[in-house]
Amino acid sequence: MANLFGGPGYGAYVASKAAPDSLTTSEHAETLTDEVRFSSVYMLLVRTPMIVRGTATQLP
């Protein structure tokens, strides 16, 4: 979900969260005929200084 809420100072963080989604989508498309399934698991927010600063202004 973090890749949906970008903002100043969060570029690298958002990119790191978008990477697994992109990989899952690509792997799913590449293995459709092999009957292999892929899923993404979204972890909850961990209270870090960056998250504490951003939750008041960046997240709904």
All heavy atoms as TSV, in Angstrom:
chain	resi	resn	atom	element	x	y	z
A	1	MET	N	N	0.798	-1.188	0.000
A	1	MET	CA	C	0.000	0.000	0.000
A	1	MET	C	C	0.851	1.267	0.000
A	1	MET	O	O	0.401	2.293	-0.439
A	1	MET	CB	C	-0.919	0.015	1.216
A	1	MET	CG	C	-1.967	-1.094	1.218
A	1	MET	SD	S	-3.177	-0.919	-0.082
A	1	MET	CE	C	-4.040	0.523	0.440
A	2	ALA	N	N	2.066	1.163	0.511
A	2	ALA	CA	C	2.911	2.358	0.584
A	2	ALA	C	C	3.203	2.926	-0.790
A	2	ALA	O	O	3.399	4.123	-0.933
A	2	ALA	CB	C	4.218	2.041	1.307
A	3	ASN	N	N	3.219	2.067	-1.808
A	3	ASN	CA	C	3.511	2.572	-3.141
A	3	ASN	C	C	2.377	3.429	-3.690
A	3	ASN	O	O	2.516	4.062	-4.715
A	3	ASN	CB	C	3.842	1.430	-4.100
A	3	ASN	CG	C	2.742	0.394	-4.172
A	3	ASN	OD1	O	1.933	0.258	-3.268
A	3	ASN	ND2	N	2.720	-0.364	-5.234
A	4	LEU	N	N	1.245	3.514	-3.003
A	4	LEU	CA	C	0.139	4.360	-3.433
A	4	LEU	C	C	0.187	5.749	-2.818
A	4	LEU	O	O	-0.532	6.644	-3.239
A	4	LEU	CB	C	-1.199	3.704	-3.058
A	4	LEU	CG	C	-1.448	2.321	-3.636
A	4	LEU	CD1	C	-2.764	1.767	-3.110
A	4	LEU	CD2	C	-1.440	2.348	-5.149
A	5	PHE	N	N	1.015	5.952	-1.796
A	5	PHE	CA	C	1.040	7.205	-1.051
A	5	PHE	C	C	2.429	7.814	-1.051
A	5	PHE	O	O	3.088	7.852	-0.024
A	5	PHE	CB	C	0.577	6.981	0.391
A	5	PHE	CG	C	-0.776	6.358	0.487
A	5	PHE	CD1	C	-0.913	5.036	0.853
A	5	PHE	CD2	C	-1.908	7.087	0.199
A	5	PHE	CE1	C	-2.159	4.453	0.940
A	5	PHE	CE2	C	-3.171	6.511	0.284
A	5	PHE	CZ	C	-3.294	5.191	0.647
A	6	GLY	N	N	2.897	8.263	-2.179
A	6	GLY	CA	C	4.214	8.873	-2.248
A	6	GLY	C	C	4.195	10.293	-1.731
A	6	GLY	O	O	3.151	10.869	-1.484
A	7	GLY	N	N	5.366	10.842	-1.538
A	7	GLY	CA	C	5.464	12.215	-1.088
A	7	GLY	C	C	6.915	12.625	-0.999
A	7	GLY	O	O	7.818	11.796	-1.133
A	8	PRO	N	N	7.176	13.887	-0.768
A	8	PRO	CA	C	8.554	14.367	-0.662
A	8	PRO	C	C	9.328	13.615	0.421
A	8	PRO	O	O	8.829	13.422	1.530
A	8	PRO	CB	C	8.389	15.841	-0.275
A	8	PRO	CG	C	7.013	16.204	-0.728
A	8	PRO	CD	C	6.201	14.951	-0.590
A	9	GLY	N	N	10.501	13.150	0.067
A	9	GLY	CA	C	11.344	12.446	1.018
A	9	GLY	C	C	11.065	10.953	1.138
A	9	GLY	O	O	11.707	10.257	1.911
A	10	TYR	N	N	10.102	10.449	0.384
A	10	TYR	CA	C	9.725	9.038	0.483
A	10	TYR	C	C	10.002	8.247	-0.793
A	10	TYR	O	O	9.557	7.108	-0.916
A	10	TYR	CB	C	8.231	8.920	0.821
A	10	TYR	CG	C	7.896	9.381	2.216
A	10	TYR	CD1	C	7.603	10.711	2.470
A	10	TYR	CD2	C	7.897	8.488	3.270
A	10	TYR	CE1	C	7.302	11.145	3.744
A	10	TYR	CE2	C	7.596	8.905	4.554
A	10	TYR	CZ	C	7.297	10.235	4.780
A	10	TYR	OH	O	7.012	10.654	6.051
A	11	GLY	N	N	10.709	8.824	-1.742
A	11	GLY	CA	C	10.920	8.179	-3.038
A	11	GLY	C	C	11.513	6.781	-2.958
A	11	GLY	O	O	10.979	5.835	-3.545
A	12	ALA	N	N	12.616	6.630	-2.244
A	12	ALA	CA	C	13.267	5.318	-2.154
A	12	ALA	C	C	12.379	4.321	-1.420
A	12	ALA	O	O	12.291	3.151	-1.808
A	12	ALA	CB	C	14.609	5.449	-1.449
A	13	TYR	N	N	11.708	4.772	-0.385
A	13	TYR	CA	C	10.825	3.883	0.377
A	13	TYR	C	C	9.674	3.388	-0.498
A	13	TYR	O	O	9.379	2.196	-0.550
A	13	TYR	CB	C	10.283	4.618	1.602
A	13	TYR	CG	C	9.349	3.791	2.434
A	13	TYR	CD1	C	9.832	2.828	3.309
A	13	TYR	CD2	C	7.976	3.977	2.355
A	13	TYR	CE1	C	8.976	2.061	4.078
A	13	TYR	CE2	C	7.110	3.213	3.122
A	13	TYR	CZ	C	7.614	2.249	3.982
A	13	TYR	OH	O	6.763	1.496	4.732
A	14	VAL	N	N	9.041	4.309	-1.220
A	14	VAL	CA	C	7.915	3.940	-2.067
A	14	VAL	C	C	8.370	2.998	-3.183
A	14	VAL	O	O	7.698	2.012	-3.487
A	14	VAL	CB	C	7.244	5.210	-2.640
A	14	VAL	CG1	C	6.204	4.862	-3.685
A	14	VAL	CG2	C	6.610	6.009	-1.512
A	15	ALA	N	N	9.529	3.268	-3.760
A	15	ALA	CA	C	10.056	2.400	-4.814
A	15	ALA	C	C	10.339	0.998	-4.285
A	15	ALA	O	O	10.049	-0.001	-4.954
A	15	ALA	CB	C	11.325	3.004	-5.411
A	16	SER	N	N	10.858	0.898	-3.069
A	16	SER	CA	C	11.153	-0.423	-2.507
A	16	SER	C	C	9.878	-1.211	-2.218
A	16	SER	O	O	9.876	-2.429	-2.253
A	16	SER	CB	C	11.985	-0.292	-1.227
A	16	SER	OG	O	11.198	0.191	-0.147
A	17	LYS	N	N	8.793	-0.514	-1.951
A	17	LYS	CA	C	7.523	-1.196	-1.703
A	17	LYS	C	C	6.822	-1.571	-3.010
A	17	LYS	O	O	6.066	-2.533	-3.067
A	17	LYS	CB	C	6.592	-0.330	-0.847
A	17	LYS	CG	C	7.172	-0.014	0.514
A	17	LYS	CD	C	7.528	-1.281	1.256
A	17	LYS	CE	C	8.220	-0.981	2.550
A	17	LYS	NZ	N	8.801	-2.161	3.178
A	18	ALA	N	N	7.059	-0.807	-4.073
A	18	ALA	CA	C	6.444	-1.103	-5.366
A	18	ALA	C	C	7.131	-2.270	-6.069
A	18	ALA	O	O	6.497	-2.970	-6.859
A	18	ALA	CB	C	6.480	0.132	-6.259
A	19	ALA	N	N	8.392	-2.502	-5.779
A	19	ALA	CA	C	9.150	-3.556	-6.461
A	19	ALA	C	C	8.525	-4.943	-6.299
A	19	ALA	O	O	8.375	-5.663	-7.289
A	19	ALA	CB	C	10.599	-3.545	-5.985
A	20	PRO	N	N	8.158	-5.378	-5.097
A	20	PRO	CA	C	7.535	-6.710	-4.978
A	20	PRO	C	C	6.212	-6.817	-5.740
A	20	PRO	O	O	5.910	-7.877	-6.297
A	20	PRO	CB	C	7.308	-6.876	-3.474
A	20	PRO	CG	C	8.293	-5.962	-2.833
A	20	PRO	CD	C	8.417	-4.799	-3.780
A	21	ASP	N	N	5.438	-5.752	-5.795
A	21	ASP	CA	C	4.194	-5.779	-6.567
A	21	ASP	C	C	4.487	-5.983	-8.048
A	21	ASP	O	O	3.816	-6.769	-8.719
A	21	ASP	CB	C	3.410	-4.478	-6.385
A	21	ASP	CG	C	2.762	-4.382	-5.031
A	21	ASP	OD1	O	2.596	-5.417	-4.360
A	21	ASP	OD2	O	2.417	-3.258	-4.638
A	22	SER	N	N	5.466	-5.276	-8.555
A	22	SER	CA	C	5.836	-5.408	-9.967
A	22	SER	C	C	6.360	-6.803	-10.266
A	22	SER	O	O	6.020	-7.394	-11.298
A	22	SER	CB	C	6.892	-4.369	-10.342
A	22	SER	OG	O	6.367	-3.069	-10.200
A	23	LEU	N	N	7.178	-7.337	-9.373
A	23	LEU	CA	C	7.705	-8.691	-9.561
A	23	LEU	C	C	6.575	-9.712	-9.552
A	23	LEU	O	O	6.534	-10.612	-10.396
A	23	LEU	CB	C	8.721	-9.025	-8.470
A	23	LEU	CG	C	9.304	-10.429	-8.526
A	23	LEU	CD1	C	10.077	-10.647	-9.822
A	23	LEU	CD2	C	10.190	-10.688	-7.327
A	24	THR	N	N	5.652	-9.588	-8.621
A	24	THR	CA	C	4.525	-10.520	-8.544
A	24	THR	C	C	3.704	-10.471	-9.826
A	24	THR	O	O	3.324	-11.517	-10.370
A	24	THR	CB	C	3.636	-10.189	-7.333
A	24	THR	OG1	O	4.426	-10.314	-6.154
A	24	THR	CG2	C	2.451	-11.120	-7.244
A	25	THR	N	N	3.427	-9.284	-10.324
A	25	THR	CA	C	2.643	-9.140	-11.556
A	25	THR	C	C	3.372	-9.769	-12.736
A	25	THR	O	O	2.766	-10.494	-13.536
A	25	THR	CB	C	2.370	-7.649	-11.835
A	25	THR	OG1	O	1.645	-7.110	-10.728
A	25	THR	CG2	C	1.563	-7.465	-13.103
A	26	SER	N	N	4.670	-9.529	-12.833
A	26	SER	CA	C	5.453	-10.090	-13.941
A	26	SER	C	C	5.532	-11.610	-13.870
A	26	SER	O	O	5.341	-12.303	-14.883
A	26	SER	CB	C	6.875	-9.517	-13.932
A	26	SER	OG	O	6.835	-8.141	-14.163
A	27	GLU	N	N	5.809	-12.132	-12.684
A	27	GLU	CA	C	5.911	-13.588	-12.531
A	27	GLU	C	C	4.575	-14.264	-12.815
A	27	GLU	O	O	4.525	-15.333	-13.423
A	27	GLU	CB	C	6.396	-13.945	-11.124
A	27	GLU	CG	C	7.833	-13.546	-10.860
A	27	GLU	CD	C	8.826	-14.251	-11.757
A	27	GLU	OE1	O	8.598	-15.416	-12.123
A	27	GLU	OE2	O	9.838	-13.633	-12.105
A	28	HIS	N	N	3.492	-13.647	-12.390
A	28	HIS	CA	C	2.167	-14.198	-12.673
A	28	HIS	C	C	1.940	-14.298	-14.182
A	28	HIS	O	O	1.496	-15.336	-14.687
A	28	HIS	CB	C	1.087	-13.325	-12.026
A	28	HIS	CG	C	-0.303	-13.708	-12.424
A	28	HIS	ND1	N	-0.910	-14.841	-11.932
A	28	HIS	CD2	C	-1.187	-13.132	-13.267
A	28	HIS	CE1	C	-2.116	-14.945	-12.456
A	28	HIS	NE2	N	-2.313	-13.909	-13.269
A	29	ALA	N	N	2.260	-13.228	-14.899
A	29	ALA	CA	C	2.068	-13.212	-16.353
A	29	ALA	C	C	2.948	-14.244	-17.053
A	29	ALA	O	O	2.523	-14.868	-18.025
A	29	ALA	CB	C	2.356	-11.815	-16.899
A	30	GLU	N	N	4.162	-14.459	-16.547
A	30	GLU	CA	C	5.102	-15.390	-17.183
A	30	GLU	C	C	4.746	-16.850	-16.937
A	30	GLU	O	O	5.198	-17.724	-17.668
A	30	GLU	CB	C	6.523	-15.124	-16.677
A	30	GLU	CG	C	7.082	-13.800	-17.158
A	30	GLU	CD	C	8.454	-13.512	-16.582
A	30	GLU	OE1	O	9.052	-14.409	-15.956
A	30	GLU	OE2	O	8.923	-12.375	-16.759
A	31	THR	N	N	3.968	-17.123	-15.920
A	31	THR	CA	C	3.701	-18.527	-15.561
A	31	THR	C	C	2.226	-18.907	-15.679
A	31	THR	O	O	1.805	-19.912	-15.119
A	31	THR	CB	C	4.183	-18.803	-14.126
A	31	THR	OG1	O	3.499	-17.932	-13.222
A	31	THR	CG2	C	5.674	-18.619	-13.993
A	32	LEU	N	N	1.442	-18.131	-16.408
A	32	LEU	CA	C	0.014	-18.431	-16.553
A	32	LEU	C	C	-0.242	-19.844	-17.052
A	32	LEU	O	O	-1.142	-20.522	-16.575
A	32	LEU	CB	C	-0.638	-17.426	-17.498
A	32	LEU	CG	C	-0.941	-16.052	-16.918
A	32	LEU	CD1	C	-1.453	-15.122	-18.012
A	32	LEU	CD2	C	-1.948	-16.166	-15.801
A	33	THR	N	N	0.537	-20.299	-18.012
A	33	THR	CA	C	0.308	-21.625	-18.583
A	33	THR	C	C	0.853	-22.749	-17.714
A	33	THR	O	O	0.557	-23.911	-17.957
A	33	THR	CB	C	0.930	-21.727	-19.991
A	33	THR	OG1	O	2.335	-21.482	-19.894
A	33	THR	CG2	C	0.298	-20.715	-20.933
A	34	ASP	N	N	1.641	-22.433	-16.683
A	34	ASP	CA	C	2.224	-23.456	-15.810
A	34	ASP	C	C	1.377	-23.735	-14.568
A	34	ASP	O	O	1.765	-24.528	-13.721
A	34	ASP	CB	C	3.625	-23.031	-15.354
A	34	ASP	CG	C	4.570	-22.873	-16.523
A	34	ASP	OD1	O	4.398	-23.576	-17.532
A	34	ASP	OD2	O	5.487	-22.036	-16.415
A	35	GLU	N	N	0.242	-23.082	-14.459
A	35	GLU	CA	C	-0.642	-23.230	-13.301
A	35	GLU	C	C	0.066	-22.911	-11.983
A	35	GLU	O	O	-0.124	-23.572	-10.968
A	35	GLU	CB	C	-1.256	-24.623	-13.262
A	35	GLU	CG	C	-2.137	-24.913	-14.460
A	35	GLU	CD	C	-2.785	-26.270	-14.403
A	35	GLU	OE1	O	-2.789	-26.898	-13.331
A	35	GLU	OE2	O	-3.291	-26.708	-15.447
A	36	VAL	N	N	0.905	-21.885	-12.011
A	36	VAL	CA	C	1.597	-21.408	-10.820
A	36	VAL	C	C	0.920	-20.109	-10.405
A	36	VAL	O	O	0.615	-19.268	-11.235
A	36	VAL	CB	C	3.094	-21.154	-11.109
A	36	VAL	CG1	C	3.792	-20.545	-9.907
A	36	VAL	CG2	C	3.757	-22.454	-11.524
A	37	ARG	N	N	0.690	-19.950	-9.109
A	37	ARG	CA	C	0.048	-18.728	-8.608
A	37	ARG	C	C	1.033	-17.916	-7.776
A	37	ARG	O	O	1.866	-18.479	-7.075
A	37	ARG	CB	C	-1.164	-19.074	-7.751
A	37	ARG	CG	C	-2.260	-19.731	-8.541
A	37	ARG	CD	C	-3.424	-20.038	-7.632
A	37	ARG	NE	N	-4.443	-20.740	-8.353
A	37	ARG	CZ	C	-5.537	-20.182	-8.861
A	37	ARG	NH1	N	-5.730	-18.885	-8.716
A	37	ARG	NH2	N	-6.413	-20.898	-9.495
A	38	PHE	N	N	0.915	-16.609	-7.861
A	38	PHE	CA	C	1.742	-15.696	-7.084
A	38	PHE	C	C	0.842	-14.760	-6.303
A	38	PHE	O	O	-0.224	-14.373	-6.774
A	38	PHE	CB	C	2.663	-14.874	-7.999
A	38	PHE	CG	C	3.801	-15.665	-8.564
A	38	PHE	CD1	C	3.642	-16.395	-9.715
A	38	PHE	CD2	C	5.017	-15.687	-7.919
A	38	PHE	CE1	C	4.680	-17.139	-10.234
A	38	PHE	CE2	C	6.063	-16.427	-8.421
A	38	PHE	CZ	C	5.896	-17.156	-9.579
A	39	SER	N	N	1.286	-14.395	-5.109
A	39	SER	CA	C	0.539	-13.460	-4.276
A	39	SER	C	C	1.495	-12.465	-3.649
A	39	SER	O	O	2.667	-12.750	-3.457
A	39	SER	CB	C	-0.186	-14.201	-3.152
A	39	SER	OG	O	-1.115	-15.097	-3.682
A	40	SER	N	N	0.957	-11.298	-3.307
A	40	SER	CA	C	1.714	-10.309	-2.549
A	40	SER	C	C	1.142	-10.253	-1.137
A	40	SER	O	O	-0.069	-10.313	-0.957
A	40	SER	CB	C	1.584	-8.918	-3.175
A	40	SER	OG	O	2.219	-8.872	-4.414
A	41	VAL	N	N	2.026	-10.144	-0.169
A	41	VAL	CA	C	1.600	-10.004	1.220
A	41	VAL	C	C	1.985	-8.601	1.664
A	41	VAL	O	O	3.131	-8.194	1.541
A	41	VAL	CB	C	2.272	-11.056	2.132
A	41	VAL	CG1	C	1.896	-10.842	3.578
A	41	VAL	CG2	C	1.913	-12.454	1.669
A	42	TYR	N	N	1.021	-7.857	2.153
A	42	TYR	CA	C	1.277	-6.497	2.610
A	42	TYR	C	C	1.474	-6.503	4.114
A	42	TYR	O	O	0.592	-6.920	4.867
A	42	TYR	CB	C	0.111	-5.573	2.246
A	42	TYR	CG	C	-0.008	-5.365	0.771
A	42	TYR	CD1	C	-0.872	-6.130	0.006
A	42	TYR	CD2	C	0.770	-4.412	0.134
A	42	TYR	CE1	C	-0.966	-5.940	-1.353
A	42	TYR	CE2	C	0.677	-4.218	-1.227
A	42	TYR	CZ	C	-0.191	-4.984	-1.964
A	42	TYR	OH	O	-0.281	-4.798	-3.313
A	43	MET	N	N	2.618	-6.045	4.536
A	43	MET	CA	C	2.906	-5.964	5.962
A	43	MET	C	C	2.306	-4.681	6.533
A	43	MET	O	O	2.178	-3.681	5.845
A	43	MET	CB	C	4.422	-5.981	6.199
A	43	MET	CG	C	5.116	-7.191	5.601
A	43	MET	SD	S	4.437	-8.763	6.128
A	43	MET	CE	C	4.938	-8.803	7.807
A	44	LEU	N	N	1.936	-4.737	7.776
A	44	LEU	CA	C	1.433	-3.549	8.456
A	44	LEU	C	C	2.558	-2.537	8.634
A	44	LEU	O	O	3.737	-2.878	8.558
A	44	LEU	CB	C	0.876	-3.930	9.822
A	44	LEU	CG	C	-0.304	-4.897	9.803
A	44	LEU	CD1	C	-0.677	-5.285	11.222
A	44	LEU	CD2	C	-1.481	-4.280	9.087
A	45	LEU	N	N	2.189	-1.301	8.886
A	45	LEU	CA	C	3.201	-0.278	9.148
A	45	LEU	C	C	3.939	-0.595	10.436
A	45	LEU	O	O	3.342	-1.026	11.417
A	45	LEU	CB	C	2.547	1.097	9.286
A	45	LEU	CG	C	1.976	1.705	8.014
A	45	LEU	CD1	C	1.282	3.012	8.344
A	45	LEU	CD2	C	3.053	1.927	6.983
A	46	VAL	N	N	5.229	-0.385	10.412
A	46	VAL	CA	C	6.062	-0.533	11.598
A	46	VAL	C	C	6.367	0.870	12.096
A	46	VAL	O	O	6.752	1.741	11.313
A	46	VAL	CB	C	7.365	-1.296	11.262
A	46	VAL	CG1	C	8.275	-1.356	12.462
A	46	VAL	CG2	C	7.032	-2.691	10.755
A	47	ARG	N	N	6.185	1.104	13.366
A	47	ARG	CA	C	6.384	2.451	13.914
A	47	ARG	C	C	7.879	2.787	13.910
A	47	ARG	O	O	8.612	2.458	14.821
A	47	ARG	CB	C	5.835	2.550	15.328
A	47	ARG	CG	C	5.924	3.971	15.903
A	47	ARG	CD	C	5.301	4.047	17.266
A	47	ARG	NE	N	3.873	3.883	17.165
A	47	ARG	CZ	C	2.998	4.884	17.092
A	47	ARG	NH1	N	3.419	6.121	17.136
A	47	ARG	NH2	N	1.713	4.649	16.976
A	48	THR	N	N	8.296	3.454	12.855
A	48	THR	CA	C	9.658	3.959	12.726
A	48	THR	C	C	9.567	5.483	12.711
A	48	THR	O	O	8.480	6.035	12.501
A	48	THR	CB	C	10.311	3.471	11.421
A	48	THR	OG1	O	9.573	4.015	10.313
A	48	THR	CG2	C	10.334	1.948	11.337
A	49	PRO	N	N	10.673	6.183	12.900
A	49	PRO	CA	C	10.619	7.648	12.858
A	49	PRO	C	C	10.021	8.179	11.551
A	49	PRO	O	O	9.250	9.136	11.560
A	49	PRO	CB	C	12.075	8.073	13.031
A	49	PRO	CG	C	12.673	6.969	13.841
A	49	PRO	CD	C	12.008	5.714	13.323
A	50	MET	N	N	10.326	7.548	10.426
A	50	MET	CA	C	9.796	8.012	9.153
A	50	MET	C	C	8.274	7.857	9.111
A	50	MET	O	O	7.560	8.763	8.660
A	50	MET	CB	C	10.414	7.231	7.990
A	50	MET	CG	C	9.930	7.704	6.640
A	50	MET	SD	S	10.635	6.790	5.257
A	50	MET	CE	C	9.808	5.227	5.456
A	51	ILE	N	N	7.773	6.749	9.573
A	51	ILE	CA	C	6.331	6.512	9.570
A	51	ILE	C	C	5.627	7.460	10.538
A	51	ILE	O	O	4.570	8.018	10.212
A	51	ILE	CB	C	6.018	5.047	9.906
A	51	ILE	CG1	C	6.563	4.125	8.816
A	51	ILE	CG2	C	4.535	4.828	10.112
A	51	ILE	CD1	C	6.031	4.408	7.420
A	52	VAL	N	N	6.203	7.679	11.698
A	52	VAL	CA	C	5.593	8.596	12.666
A	52	VAL	C	C	5.490	9.988	12.075
A	52	VAL	O	O	4.453	10.653	12.200
A	52	VAL	CB	C	6.392	8.597	13.987
A	52	VAL	CG1	C	5.923	9.710	14.908
A	52	VAL	CG2	C	6.277	7.256	14.669
A	53	ARG	N	N	6.541	10.458	11.387
A	53	ARG	CA	C	6.506	11.784	10.750
A	53	ARG	C	C	5.472	11.842	9.635
A	53	ARG	O	O	4.793	12.838	9.472
A	53	ARG	CB	C	7.878	12.128	10.164
A	53	ARG	CG	C	8.905	12.560	11.150
A	53	ARG	CD	C	10.126	13.128	10.445
A	53	ARG	NE	N	10.630	12.282	9.364
A	53	ARG	CZ	C	11.574	11.355	9.516
A	53	ARG	NH1	N	12.115	11.129	10.699
A	53	ARG	NH2	N	11.982	10.647	8.494
A	54	GLY	N	N	5.343	10.787	8.869
A	54	GLY	CA	C	4.508	10.815	7.672
A	54	GLY	C	C	3.053	10.488	7.879
A	54	GLY	O	O	2.221	10.888	7.073
A	55	THR	N	N	2.705	9.785	8.917
A	55	THR	CA	C	1.313	9.355	9.038
A	55	THR	C	C	0.349	10.511	9.221
A	55	THR	O	O	-0.802	10.431	8.821
A	55	THR	CB	C	1.125	8.345	10.188
A	55	THR	OG1	O	1.677	8.888	11.381
A	55	THR	CG2	C	1.786	7.028	9.863
A	56	ALA	N	N	0.788	11.589	9.791
A	56	ALA	CA	C	-0.107	12.736	10.003
A	56	ALA	C	C	-0.431	13.460	8.697
A	56	ALA	O	O	-1.497	14.053	8.576
A	56	ALA	CB	C	0.518	13.703	10.997
A	57	THR	N	N	0.477	13.395	7.718
A	57	THR	CA	C	0.260	14.169	6.488
A	57	THR	C	C	0.162	13.335	5.240
A	57	THR	O	O	-0.430	13.771	4.264
A	57	THR	CB	C	1.415	15.184	6.309
A	57	THR	OG1	O	2.646	14.458	6.220
A	57	THR	CG2	C	1.470	16.169	7.446
A	58	GLN	N	N	0.738	12.134	5.202
A	58	GLN	CA	C	0.820	11.379	3.960
A	58	GLN	C	C	-0.227	10.279	3.817
A	58	GLN	O	O	-0.615	9.954	2.719
A	58	GLN	CB	C	2.218	10.751	3.823
A	58	GLN	CG	C	3.326	11.759	3.744
A	58	GLN	CD	C	3.252	12.595	2.507
A	58	GLN	OE1	O	2.931	12.127	1.424
A	58	GLN	NE2	N	3.503	13.877	2.646
A	59	LEU	N	N	-0.623	9.667	4.891
A	59	LEU	CA	C	-1.539	8.530	4.800
A	59	LEU	C	C	-2.951	8.961	5.144
A	59	LEU	O	O	-3.152	9.839	5.958
A	59	LEU	CB	C	-1.081	7.420	5.755
A	59	LEU	CG	C	0.312	6.854	5.499
A	59	LEU	CD1	C	0.673	5.840	6.559
A	59	LEU	CD2	C	0.405	6.229	4.125
A	60	PRO	N	N	-3.945	8.317	4.503
A	60	PRO	CA	C	-5.334	8.676	4.779
A	60	PRO	C	C	-5.755	8.261	6.187
A	60	PRO	O	O	-5.199	7.455	6.814
A	60	PRO	CB	C	-6.120	7.928	3.716
A	60	PRO	CG	C	-5.241	6.839	3.243
A	60	PRO	CD	C	-3.833	7.270	3.520
